[in-house]
Amino acid sequence: MLKQDKVIDILKRIAPTIIVILASLMPFYSFVMPGIFSGTDAYAHFPYVADLIYGIKNGFTGLSGGHLITGIYGYNVYQFYAPLPHYAVAYTTVAFSWAGINMMDSFKIIILISAVSSNIFMY
């Protein structure tokens, strides 16, 4: 009877976390479809990520003034957007390109990871 009580106690402790994870995954059914989902500004962020991927592949990993986006003007593209999500998508794309993961898939993976982890830590 002691072993069964321990199992029930463990299930009572992890059940809320499992429920939070499952509830946070429910809205992501559109992420398994090919292409990008509608109703988002992801297309506005793709040039920033593509520029970072270009910089990473050419040996530059610091904040930049947009190599491909702004040309010779040196405009800082991160005055209004935080660079961490863009860097996460760019590094995921570069690191897992051997597995066939492209920029759009990396974008979906990073959104999914950030949503699930934020739900867990907010709980």
C-alpha positions as CSV (number, residue, x, y, z in Angstrom):
1,M,0.0,0.0,0.0
2,L,2.9,2.4,0.6
3,K,4.1,2.1,-3.0
4,Q,0.7,2.9,-4.3
5,D,0.5,6.0,-2.0
6,K,3.8,7.2,-3.3
7,V,2.7,6.9,-6.9
8,I,-0.6,8.8,-6.2
9,D,1.4,11.5,-4.4
10,I,3.8,11.9,-7.3
11,L,0.8,12.1,-9.7
12,K,-0.8,14.7,-7.6
13,R,2.4,16.8,-7.7
14,I,3.0,16.6,-11.4
15,A,-0.6,16.5,-12.7
16,P,-1.1,20.3,-12.6
17,T,2.1,20.9,-14.6
18,I,1.1,18.3,-17.2
19,I,-2.4,20.0,-17.5
20,V,-0.7,23.4,-18.0
21,I,1.6,21.9,-20.7
22,L,-1.4,20.2,-22.5
23,A,-3.5,23.4,-22.2
24,S,-0.7,25.5,-23.7
25,L,-0.2,23.1,-26.6
26,M,-3.9,23.2,-27.7
27,P,-3.7,26.5,-29.6
28,F,-0.8,25.3,-31.6
29,Y,-2.6,23.0,-34.0
30,S,-1.9,25.5,-36.8
31,F,1.8,25.1,-36.3
32,V,1.8,21.5,-37.8
33,M,0.5,22.8,-41.1
34,P,3.0,23.6,-43.8
35,G,3.8,27.3,-44.3
36,I,3.1,30.1,-41.9
37,F,-0.1,30.7,-40.1
38,S,-2.3,33.7,-40.8
39,G,-2.9,36.6,-38.5
40,T,0.7,37.3,-37.5
41,D,3.5,39.7,-38.3
42,A,6.0,36.9,-38.9
43,Y,6.6,38.0,-42.4
44,A,7.8,41.3,-41.0
45,H,10.4,39.5,-38.8
46,F,11.7,37.1,-41.4
47,P,14.1,39.7,-43.0
48,Y,15.7,40.4,-39.7
49,V,16.2,36.7,-39.1
50,A,17.5,36.2,-42.6
51,D,20.0,39.0,-42.0
52,L,21.2,37.4,-38.8
53,I,21.6,34.0,-40.5
54,Y,23.6,35.7,-43.2
55,G,25.8,37.3,-40.5
56,I,26.2,34.1,-38.5
57,K,27.2,32.1,-41.7
58,N,29.8,34.8,-42.5
59,G,31.3,34.9,-39.0
60,F,29.6,37.9,-37.5
61,T,27.6,37.3,-34.3
62,G,27.1,40.7,-32.8
63,L,24.3,43.2,-33.2
64,S,24.5,44.7,-36.6
65,G,23.0,47.5,-38.6
66,G,21.2,45.2,-41.0
67,H,23.6,43.8,-43.7
68,L,21.0,42.9,-46.2
69,I,18.0,45.0,-45.1
70,T,19.3,48.5,-45.0
71,G,22.2,48.3,-47.4
72,I,24.8,50.9,-46.8
73,Y,22.9,53.2,-44.4
74,G,23.8,51.3,-41.2
75,Y,20.4,51.6,-39.6
76,N,20.1,49.7,-36.4
77,V,17.3,47.3,-36.9
78,Y,17.0,46.6,-33.1
79,Q,15.9,50.0,-32.0
80,F,12.3,48.7,-31.8
81,Y,12.6,44.9,-31.7
82,A,14.3,42.9,-29.1
83,P,17.1,40.8,-30.6
84,L,16.8,37.6,-28.5
85,P,13.9,36.0,-30.4
86,H,15.6,36.7,-33.7
87,Y,18.9,35.3,-32.5
88,A,17.2,32.2,-31.2
89,V,15.5,31.6,-34.5
90,A,18.7,32.3,-36.4
91,Y,20.9,30.0,-34.3
92,T,18.3,27.3,-34.4
93,T,18.1,27.5,-38.2
94,V,21.9,27.4,-38.6
95,A,22.5,24.7,-36.0
96,F,19.8,22.3,-37.3
97,S,20.0,23.0,-41.0
98,W,21.4,19.5,-41.4
99,A,18.1,18.1,-40.2
100,G,16.1,20.1,-42.8
101,I,14.8,22.7,-40.5
102,N,14.3,26.0,-42.3
103,M,13.7,29.5,-40.9
104,M,9.9,29.1,-40.8
105,D,10.2,25.8,-38.8
106,S,12.7,27.4,-36.4
107,F,10.3,30.3,-36.0
108,K,7.5,27.9,-35.0
109,I,9.8,25.9,-32.7
110,I,10.9,29.0,-30.8
111,I,7.3,30.3,-30.4
112,L,6.2,26.9,-29.1
113,I,9.1,26.6,-26.6
114,S,8.6,30.2,-25.3
115,A,4.9,29.7,-24.9
116,V,5.1,26.4,-23.1
117,S,8.0,27.5,-20.8
118,S,6.3,30.8,-20.0
119,N,3.1,29.0,-19.1
120,I,5.0,26.6,-16.8
121,F,6.9,29.4,-15.1
122,M,3.8,31.5,-14.7
123,Y,2.0,28.6,-13.1
